[in-house]
Amino acid sequence: MHDNSISWNENWSFVNSDVTQDVTLPHTWNVQDGNTGGNNYLRGEFTYFKRLKLDNEYNGKLIYLEVLAANSISKVIVNDTMVQKHYGGYSRFRVNITDYLNVNGDNQILIKVDNSHVEEVYPLRADFTFYGGLYRGVNLITVDPLHIDLEDYGSDGVYISQELVSKEMASVKVDCHIVNHYDISKTVTVEYQLLDMEGELVEKKSMTSQVTEKTTFSKVFTIKDPKLWYSIKKPYLYKIKTSVLVGEQLVDERENNLGLRFFSVDPQQGFFLNGESFKLNGVSRHQDRAYKGWAISYEDQIEDIELIVEMGANAVRLAHYQHDSYFYDLCDQYGLIVWAEIPLISRSSNTDCTGENAKLQMLEMIRQNYNYSSIVFWGVQNEVTIDGQKNNIVNIVKELNDLVKSEDPYRLTTQAQVGHHLDDDPMNYMTDTVGYNKYYGWYHDRCEDFDLWLNLFNEINPSLSLAVSEYGVEGILEYHSETPIVKDYTEEYHALYHEKVLKIFNRHPELWGTFVWNMFDFASDRRDEGGRKGMNHKGLVTYDRQTRKDAFYYYKAVWSKKDVLYITAKRFKQRLDESVDIKIYTNRERATLYVNGIEVNNAETKDHIIIFKDVLLEKGSNQIKVVSGNLVDLATFDLVDELTSDYICHETAGSSVTNWFDRVEVNLDVGLNTIDYPEGMLTVDVMLSEIIENEEGRQLIYKYLPNLVNSTLFELSKDYSLSKLREYFQDVITDVVYYNLSAELNKIQKTIE
């Protein structure tokens, strides 16, 4: 918030149909229905209004309304006059309302917000709820007619560029954009002060110039032996204070933190920070939480980042849209490397094949967050080829990358490909780095297949820097099992999966980063999975932030420098077998187990895990204690004759889960006894490699055979026809799928060499 702004969140009225209620911002109208399932949460245009009475203190000032975010289309109306529209639900925008106000009188401010589907405004389809409302609040800004620019895509008006940074020297350029709304030219001085973390002056520079309409004031600081921003280790922050003076009068100012750092990626050695190898152990974050949706507080955001840091993560992917600037600022302070991205997700627009709204949201995100040193990666898309490369999407991605590089040549670009995106697709090379959202061990195959795929990808793309941008499984606190398997939705499988996968990732130094999907459970009203509606339960922490799941403590034991000793499966309180295994997560060398006050075993830690085998329980309640030095953890297990049925998810366990976008629609009217082989057309006897070389053919394969495409066997399958593959994959290429696929292939001409 600027020094000349005030929070304007109190005393709003919200109109829903004919009902008007008093609300305080931030506010969303989807708190009650955004995570109940059915994909039927309220979407539409609704109105917020408030009155503004001006007095003499506003005389001679310009007045701006600053909307921190409103999802997703907004109209600002002042005294019945439409002033401005904004398209996009995640970025800040400002409106100069001065000329529409009644001086020394009463004024009505209306903001209409619409979260309906509009084909030209992203996101269009995604696995999360699009909460509607003024969910980040509103500020009122008053400024002198000569001020730092407030209409530069919602930016700060000051840009700090780290042109060259090393351990020996840093060159930092500061640009300040000044606008003059007076009728005459003004002599303006812009003064920059570089302050250290203790607030002591390091260097001061100033520049004086005439400003008629717009002028940029630029200065370069050269800092010898700089104190570098070392992420979690030591996120040292300088501060740059910008003061704008007309004569001796201070008319505007800004303060920005500055963390000096340099970074690079290597296709075989991963990520480097300040010249040192620095594996990015990351998580992803959605911004919603229980009972609030997207209308969260600053305190909520502090709680989120402290949970992330407690676990030992050093990077965060802020998905799948621009987050609150306050959270980027927290990342600067706490030392998290950030992947920031726009909501170009799942598919591209059918009516805007140039991606204008995606480019607008990218421009806003960069300019508004340019000065946050924690941001290292700008993400241009997520899984946008789910349905194939449609609607000019390849060119849009290239143009987005070009836009980023023109706006900010000092950071890296990246993109997150859907798991079935071809490993050798040239699109992967359109950004500096690439990530893949892979779910081996959940949506397809086994956890262990990560290893095979990573080796294969590196062999195919030795010059491409790769991250695993998403990985994870559902873990629902109420479900438990002694023998966890895929699709049982148990907390035990959730933890076992992360144990296996993290060990694999640690064997691959070429990965520049890995990002758990997700740090927190989040709302997705379209979901009905694992006996729970409206939620994605892949988080390491529950939706209300009250419970850290077992897997959280495994990561903490591996990643954190703090001592960890944790008994797993505490919520699996009832036990049927008198002989059980008790698993411990720890970063201590050894631990001792006590059952009902009696020492049972002392064991050595291996890979941050101790498993005490065949521990005998007594009938009834058993008090479990584990001790390592000064660390103690406790649990209670009850030996019972019959387990509660609440522990069991009644979906079929043991087979892979169907992804939210992989539900195949087939035509059941197609005959199941006729296969045609028209001349010159694609058929089921054609090699798979030839089919996917044709764009229409490739889209059909993605549509009907997503599990095969996602499989590590996909590359090997390309040398076989569909008729032959059907013999090997009868559970995937079912009769209905096979005959539908044949009928649609017959409509596509073969490529003529």
N, C-alpha and C positions, 0 to 999 in steps of 0.2 A: 504494500500500500504506500502511495506517495504521501509526503508530509502535508500536502495540501488537499488530502482527501479524507473523507469521513465514511465510516461504515454506515450503510443506509439500509439495514436489514430489518428494522423494526416496523410494526404497524402497517403491513401490507394486507390487502384483501385479495383473496383468491376466489375466482368464479368458476364453478363447475356446473354446467347446465344452468339451472335456475337457483342454485345454492351458492351463497356467498359466505365465506368464512374468513376470520382473521388468522393470519399466519405470520410467522417470523422466518426469514430466510437464514440459511439455505432451506429449500423446500422441494419435495417431489410428490407428485400425486400417485406414485406407484408403490409406496411403502407397503400397503396392504396386499396388493395383488401381483407384485413383481416377481414373487418366487413361490407361487402356489401351484404352478403347472397349468397346462392347457394352452399355453401361448396365446392367452386371451386377455392379457393385462391391458389396462386402459391406454389407448393411443388416440390422440386428437389434439385440437387447438384449444387452449384454455387461457384465461386472462388473469393477470396480476395488475392491481392498480394501487396507487398511493398519491397523496396530495403533498404538494411542495409549496410552502409559503415563503416568498422572498422578502428580505428586509434590506436595509442600507448596506449591510456588510457585503452584499453581492454586487454593489454598484461598481461598474468598470471592470468586472471580472468576466471571464468565460466560464461556463458551467458545462461539465461533461458528466454524462451517466456512464459508469463503467460496470458492465455486466461480466462477471468472472467466468460464467459458463451458463448456457441455457440450451437444453436439448429438445429439438435440434434446429428448428427454424424459429427465428425470433423477429417480431415486429415491435418497434418502439414508436409509440404514439403519444404526442404531447398536445394537450388541449385540442383533441380531436383531429390533429394533423399527423399523418404518417411521416415520420422523420427518417427512419432507416430500417432496413431488413438485414438479417445476418443468417448465413447458411452454414451450419455446422454446430455440433453440440458440445464441443470440448475446449474451445479456445475463448480467450478474453476478447471482448470488443468494446469500443467506446463510441459514444454518440455526443456530438456537440449540440446541446439542446438550447443554447443561449437565445437564439433568435425566435424561438417558439414559445418563450415564457412571458408571462405577464409580470412586468416589473412592479415591485411593491404590491403584489396581489397573490391570489390563490391559483394554483396550477394542478392539473390532473396529469399524472404520468401513468400510462398504460404500457405493459409489456405483454404481448400475446406470444405464447410459446406453444410449439406444435411438435410432438414426437411421432407423428404419423409417418408411414413409409412414403418417401418421395424418391423417385428413381434416380434423380440427379444429385442426391445428397447422401454422402457416406456416413456410417456403414449401411449397407443394404440388407445383409444377412449375416448373422453371427451367433455363436453359442454363448450369448449373454443377453440379459434384459436391457433394453434401451429406456432407462428411466427418464420420464419427462419432468420438466420443471426448471425453476431458477435454483439449481441445486448447489451453486457455489457462492451465491450472494451477490450483492450489488453495492457499489461505492458511489459517492457523489464527490466529484473533483472540481475545485474552483482554482483557476489559474489567471495570472496576468496575461493580457493579450500577447505578450512576448514570453515564450516558454519553450521548454523541451517538448519536441513533437509528441503529441498524444494520438495522432491519427495514422501512424505507420504500422498498420496491421496489428494494432494492440500492443506494440512493442514498448520497451522501456524508454526508447529514444536515445539511449546510450549503448554503444556496441564496443565490447572489449575483445580484441583479437589477439590471441597468443601466436604471433607470427613465427617466432623461433624460440624454443626453450631447450636448454640443456642443463647439466649439473653446474656448468661454469657461468652461464649467462642466459638471460631471458630478454626478449624484445617483445614489448606489448604495445599495441596501438589502440588508442581510445578515440572513438568518433562520437560526437554529440550533435544531434540534429536540432537546430533552433528554428522556430517559426515565429514570424512577426505579423500579428493581425492589426497593428496600428496602421494608420494612413501614411505615416512618415517612416523613413529609415531610422534605425537606432544603432548607436555604438554599443557593442556588447563585448564583454569579457567573459570567457569561460575559463575557470580555474580547476585544475585537476590536482588532487592530493593523493599520493600513494602512501597508505598507512600499513604498518605491520600488524600482527595479530594482537598486540598489546595496545594498539591505537597510536603508536608513536609515528611521527612523520618520517618517511623514508626519502621522498622527493616530491617537489611541487613544480608544476608547469602551468603556464597560462597562455592564452591567445586572445587578441582583440581584433574585432572586425566589424564592419558595417553589415547590418542585416536589414534587407528590404522586405523580402518574403521568406525565403528559406536559405539557411547556410549551415554547412557542416564544419565543425571545429575539430581538427584532428591533431593529436600529439602522440609521440612515441616515447615510452619509458624503456631505458636500458638498465637492467638490474643485474649487477655482478654477484656471483655466488648466491643465487636465489635459494630461499627455503621452499622446497618442493612439496606439493600435495601428494602424499603417499597413500592415498585411499584409506582403508581401515587402519593401517599402521599409524599414520600421523597426517590427518587431513588439514595441513597448515593453510590458513586463509589470510591473504592480504585483503585490504579494502581500498577501493578507489572511490573517492568522494568528488562529485562533480558539482560545481557551484556556478550559477549563471548570474552575472551582475550587469546592470545598466547604471553606469556611473558607480556610485558606492552602494546602490540598492541591490540587495539579493532578491531576485525574482523567481528563481526556481533552483532545485537541487535534486541530486540522486546519490544513493550509496549502493555500491555493488561489491559483493565478495569476489575474490580472485584466487583461485587455487592453481598455482603454476605446475604444469605437468607436461610430459611428452609421452607418446605411446606409439606402438606399431603392432602389426600382426605378421606372423610368419606361417606359411602353409604347413610347415613340418614341426615348428616349435611353439606355436600358439601365440598368446598375447604377451606383450611387454609393456611395462609401465616404468617410466623414467630409466629406461635402459636395462631393466631387470625382468627376468621371466616372472610372469604373474598370472597364474591360472585363474580365470574368472569362474568362481563358484557361485552361480547365480540362482535367483528365484524370479518368478513372474508375479505380478500383482494386478488385480482388479481393484477398483476404488470403492466398491460397495461393501456394506456390512449389514448385519441383522438390525431390524427395527428402524433403519435409517435409509437404506438404499444408497443412492449417490449423495444424499444430503448430509455429508459428514462434516465434522468439526476439525479444527486444527489439532485439538487434543487427540482425536481419533487417528489422525495421520502420524502424530508423534508415537502413539502406541504401535502402529503398524511398523514404522521403521525400527523401533526399539526391539520388536519381536524378530525382525529380519537380522538385525545386528547381533542379538542374543544368540541366534542359531549359528552365527559365524559366517554367513554369506558375505561376499564382498562385491556383489553386483546384483542389479535388479533390472529386469525387463518390465517397463511400465506399459502394459498391454491394455487394450489394443487401440489406443487413442491418446491424445494429449492429456496428461494429468495436471492437477493443480500445481501452479508454480511454487506454492509453498512446499510441496513434497520434493520438487527438484532442489529447492534451497536446503531442505533437510538432508538430502543426499550429499550436497556439498559439505555440510557440517559434519555428518557422520562418516563420510568417506566411502560411499557406495558408487561404483562405476555404473552408469546408466545407459540403457538402450531405450531411446524414446522413439515413438512411432505414431503414424497417422492411422485412422480407421479404414484404410483401403484393405478390406478383409473379405474373404470367401468368394466374392464375385465382383465383376465390374459392371458398370451401368449399361443397360440395354439402349439407353437413349442419349447418353453422352459418351461418345467414343473417343473423346480427347482428354477425359479425366480432369475437367476444369475444377470441380469441387475438391478432388484429391489434391490438386496443385495448390488451391487456395489454403486448404487446411495444413499442408506442408509448409507453405510460406509463413502462415501465422505461427505455427509451432516453432519454427526456427527463429523467427524474429523475436518472439516473446520469451524464448528460453535460451537465447544465444550466449548469455553471460554465465550460465551455470557450468562450472568447470567439471562437475561430475558427469555431464553428458559427453560420451565419447562416440556413440553410434546413433545415427539417424536411420530409422527403419522406414522403408518406402512401401512395404506391403506385407500382408500376412495371409498365406494360404489362398491367394486370389485366383489360383488355377485349379481349384477344387473340381470345377466342371470343364476344365480344359482352357486353352488359351483363346478366349473369346473376346469380342468387342475391342479389338486393338490393344489388348492388355499388355502385350510385350512392348509395344512402343510407348505406352503410358508409363510403364516401369522405367524404361530408359530415360524418358523425359523427366520423370521425377528425380532420378539420380542426377541428371544434368542440372536440374533446378537446385538441388541440394548443394552441389559442387560450386555453382555460381554464387549461392548465398553464403556458403561456409566451406571454404576449401581446406579448413584446418582439422576437420573431423572425418571419421570414416562412415561410409554408408553400408547398410546391410538390408537383408530381406529374409523372411521366414517362409520357406516353401512347405506346402502340404506334403505329408509323408510319401504319397505316391508320385510326386513330381519326379520326372526322370533325372537320374543322377548326372547324366551327360548333357543336359539341356543347356544351350548357349545362354539362356536367360540367367543362369546362375552367375555368369560372369559380368552382368550388368552393374553390379554393385561391388564395392571393395571387398566385402566378405559375404558369406551366405550362412544361413541357418536352416536346419530341417526340423520340422515337428514330427518326431518319431515316437511311436507307442508300441514298440515290441514288448510283448508280455501283457498286453491289454487288448488293443484292437486287432492285433494279429501276431502270430508266431510266439516265440519265447523271449524272455529277457535276454538270454544268452546270444540271440541273433543280432543284438547291437554290435557285438564284436565283429562278426562277419561283415555286416554292412559298413562299419567304419573302415575296415581294411579295404573293402572293395571300392568305396567312395574315394579314398586316398589314392588308390591305384589308378582310378580313372581320372582323377583331378589333382595331380600332384602339386599344381601351382595355385590351388584355390583354398583359401582359409575358411575352415568349416567350424560351425558351432552346432550343438544340439539345442535348438531354440525352445523346444517343449518336450517334456517327457513326464509321465506320471500315470497313476491309476486311482480309481475311486477307493476311498476308505471311510466307511460309515461307522461311527463310534459304537453303535449298538450291536453290530455283527461280529462274531468271533468264531474261531475254529482252531483246533489242535493241529489240523492238517490243511493249512490254507492253500487254495488254488485260485487260478484266474477266474474272474467273474463271480467269486463268492462275496465280494464287496466288504470283506472283513478288514478290520484294522490290522490283523496279523499279515494278510497278504499285502496290504498297502506298505507295511514296514519291510517285509521280506523282499518285495520288488525293489525298493529303494536301496536296500543292502546290496543286492546283486548288481544293479545298474551302476551305482556309484563306483563300485570296484572295477567295473569294465571301463568306465570313463577315465579312471585314474591310470589306466594302462595306455592311454592315448594322449601323449603330450602334444600331438598336432592340433587338438581341439583348442580353439581360442576361448571357448566358454561353454558352459552347460547351464540350462535354466529350468529349474523344477516348475512343472505346471501342476499346481499353483501354490503360492505361499498360503493363501486363504481360500476356503470354500467360497463360492460366489453364486449369485442368482443367474439362472437361465430358465426362464419360464416355459420354454419349449420342451424341457427335459421331463422324462418319466422313466427313471432308471434306478435299479437297485431297491425298488419298493419305496422310493422317495421322489416326489414331484417337485419340479421347479428349481432344482439345485444341481450344481456341479460340485461333487465332494472330493475332488482330487487334492484339495488343500492340505498342507501340513498343520494348519491351525483351523479351528472351526469358524463358521460364519460370524459368530458373536465375539470371536477372539478370546473366549474364555478357556478353551481347552487346546493344549498342544498335543497332537497325536503322537503315537510312539515314534513314527519316522522322524519327527522333528528332533527328537533326542539322539537319533542315530547321526543325523547331520551335525548336530551340535557336538557330539563326541568326536567326529572326524574333522570338522572345520574350525571349531572354536578353540581359543587358547585357554578358556576357563575350564576348571575341573568339572567332569560330568560323571555321575553314577546314577543309573536309572534302571529300575525293574520294568520290563515290558509287560504288556497284556494285563495291566492292572484292572482294566474294565471287564476283562474276561474272568469275572470273579467266581462264577460257578464252575466246578470241575467234576467230570464224571469218573475219570480214572484216578486211582489212588497214587499212581506213579506218573509224574509229569516232568517235563523239561522247563526250567526257568531260565529265561534269557535276559542278559544284562547288557546295556550299552554303557561304555565307559572309555575314557582316555587315560585311566590309571592302569598300571602294569598288572595289578592283581586285585582280587576282591574275595571276601569271605561271606558265605551264605549261612544264615541262621533260620531254622524253622521251629516255631513255637519256643524260642529262647535257647535252642540247642544248636551248637555249631555243627554244620553238616559237611561243609566242603570249603576248601580254599583253592582257587583256580587262577590260572594265568590268562591274561587278555590276548586275543588274537584278532587282528583287524577290527579293533574297537568293540569286540563282542566276547562275552563269556556265556557259555551254555552249560548250566548245571544239569546233568542228565539224570533221569530216573529218580527224581526227588519224591520221597514218600509223603503223602498227606494223610492226616487223620480225619476221621469222620467229623463233619461239622466245620467250624471255622479254624483256619490255619493262619498264624501270623508269620509273615515272611519278612526277613530283614537282610539287607546286604550292606557290607561295611568295607570301606577302603580308606585307611588312614582316618582323617577327620570327616569323611563323607559317609552319609548314611541314607538309605532309601528304604521305604516300607511298602508292603502290599498285604492284602488279605485275600486268600483263596478259600472257597467253601466247597468241600467234598460233598456232593449230593447224589441222590439216586436217579434223578432225571433232570436234564438240562432244560432251562427255559427255552421255549420256541422263539423268543425274541432275538436269540443269537443268530438265527438262520435267515438269510435272504432267500426268498422262495422263487427267484429266477434260477435258470439252469446254470450251474457252475461247471467249470472245466473247459468250456469252449471260449473262443475270443469274443469280445464285446463288439457290437456294431456301433461305429462312430455315428455321431449325430447327422452327418451329411452323407452317410453311406447306405441309407435305406433305399434299396433298389425298387423302382416301380416297373412292373412288367405287365404286358398285355396277355391276360389269361385266355383271350379268344384265339391266339395263334395256335394253329394245329400242332400237336406234339408227335406227329408221325411223318412229317414231310420236311426234307432238307433239299433245297434247290441249289444248283450250281450254274447260274446264268453266265454265259460267256462275256468276258470283259469286266465282270463285277467281282467285288470281294465276296469270298465264301469262307466257310469254316475249315476248308482244306488249305487255305492260304497261310503261309508262315505268320506268326504273330508279329515278327519284326516288320513285315511288309504292311500289315494292318496299321500298326502304330506310326509308320512313316506318313500315313495319310491322316490329316488333322481330324476329319470326320470319324475315321476308323478309331483313332486314338481316344476320342471322346466317348465312343461306344464302349471301348474296353474299360475306361475309367468308370463309366456308368454301371456296367453290369458285373465287373470283376474287381471291385476295389480291394478285396482281401488278397487277391493274387497280386495286384499291382503293389500293394504294401509289403508283400512277402519278400524275403531275401532271395527267394527262388525266381523272382521275376526276370532277372537278367538271363538266367539259364533257360527260362521258358521261351524266350524270343526265337529260339531256333526250332520251335515245334509249331505245328498247326493246332488250331483250337480243337479239332476232332481228336488229335492225339493227346492233347493236354486234358481233355475230358476224361480220358482213361485214368489219369493220375490224380485228378482233383475233382472227383465226383461230388464231394460235399460242397465244393465252391461252384463248379459248373454244373448246376442241376439241370434237369430236363427243361424246366420252364425257362431258365436263363439261356440255355443252349439254343433252343428253338427261337426264342425272341431275338437273340443276338444274330442268329443266322438270317432271319427275315430282314433285320435292319441292315446287315452287311450287304445283302443282295441289292440294296438301293444305291450302293456307293461304287463308282467306277474305279477300277484299278488304275494305279499311276502308270502312265505310259513312259517307258524309258526313252 
